[in-house]
C-alpha cells in the first residue's frame, strides 16, 4: 500500500494505492492521523485501491465518524471496485458515503 499526498483545488488529498487490509491499516491509520492534525478539509481518494478487507473498511468508517464531529471535513472519494465490493458485503452503500459527505458540507 502506498499513500500519496497531493493538493487538488486547494484541498489536501490522500491518494491510497494498493491493498488496504489488516496488514496495512496501522500504517494507513498513522498517515490519516497526521493528515487530520494538519488539515481541516481533505479528501481520501480510494480510486486506486485494488482490494480492501473488513479491517480496512472499519478504519475508513471510523475515520469519518471520529473526525466529523470535531469540525473536520473528510471526504471519501474515488471508491474502487475492491473497496465497493467490501462495503457492499458489509451492508454499506458506497454511493451513500459520498452523499453523506456532500450533505455535511
N, C-alpha and C positions, 0 to 999 in steps of 0.2 A: 504494500500500500504506500502510495505517495500522496502528500498534500502540498499543493502549490498555492501560495497566497499571491493574489494579484488585485489590482484596482479595476473596477468596472463602473463607469458612470459615477465616480466619486465614492463608491462603496467598496469595502474590503470583501473579497471573495475567497473562500476556502474551497479550492477545487480538489476533490478527493478522487484518486485514481486507483484501480486495482480492487482488491478484496477487502471488505470490512467484515471481520469475523472476530471471534473471541480472542484470537491471537494478535489482532491489530488494535483492538479497542483501547487498550491502555495508552498507546502512543497517540491515537486519534483524540482521546479524551484530554491528554496534556495539551495538544495543539489547539483544541477547542477552547480550553480554559484560557490560554494565552490570548486568543483572539477575543474572547468575551471580555477580558480585562482591558484590552486596547480599543475596542470598537463598540459603538452603540448600535450601529446599523450595518449588518453584514449578511452575506449570502453563503450558504453551504451548498455547493454545486455537486450533485451526485450523478451527473450525466455519464461519467466515465467509470463508474463502479461496476466491476464485472460480476461480483457476487456479494451477497450480504446474508449473514445468518441472523438468528434471533437476538444474539448479543449485540450485534451491530444495530439492528432496528431499535432495540431497547435504549442504546446510547443516544440515538437520534431523537427518539421521543422524549427522553429525559432532558436532553439539551434544550429543546423548545419549552418544556414545562418549567425548567429551572430558571432560565434567563428571562423569559417573557414577563413574569411579574416584577422583575427588577428594572423595568423600563428599557430593556434591550429589545432589539427588533431583529432576531434571526429569521431569515427566510430560507427555507429548503427549496432548492430549485434543481432542475435537470435530473429528475429521478429516472435512473436507468431501469432497464427491464429486470436486471438482477435484484435491485432494491425493491422495485414494484412487486415482483413475484413474492418476495418475503413479506412485505407489508400486507399484501392480499391474503396470504396464508394466515396471517395473524388477525385478519378481520379489519385491517386499517386500509381505508381507501386513499391511495396516493394522491388522487386529484383533490381530495378534501384537505390534505395538508397544505397544498398551495392556496386553496380558497381561504383557509383559516388565517394564513399569513397576510393575505390581502385585507381581510376583514379587520385584523388587529391594527393595521396602519392608520 
